[in-house]
Amino acid sequence: MPNARTATAKDFDKAAQNHANASWAFLIISAVVAYFWNWWALIPVALWLLEVGQSISSTKQAGNLRKGTYRIPNPNNGKPD
């Protein structure tokens, strides 16, 4: 996760992509675990949901930085990429 006080919108975009990639990995792991160990798949499913939420949050924060509506004091608020 990028530093909220100094990050640019591109930093948040990169974090969102990293979380999206991790969510795909957890989804595949969940399918494999569910095939072999049924209920144990709830653990990677929970991690998958966490990664999806973090990806969405990072995308929203990048948009807020671009629009200039980012709530945390940041010198890049409202600046283009």
LINDATA-V780369 format. One line per field, one symbol per residue. burial: + if it has 16 or more other ideal C-beta (glycine too) atoms within 10 Angstrom, else -. A space follows every 10 residues. Layout:
BEGIN
burial->???
END
This chain:
BEGIN
burial->-+----+++- +++-++--++ -++--+--++ --+------- +--++-++-- ++-++--++- ++-+++---+ ---+-++--- -
END
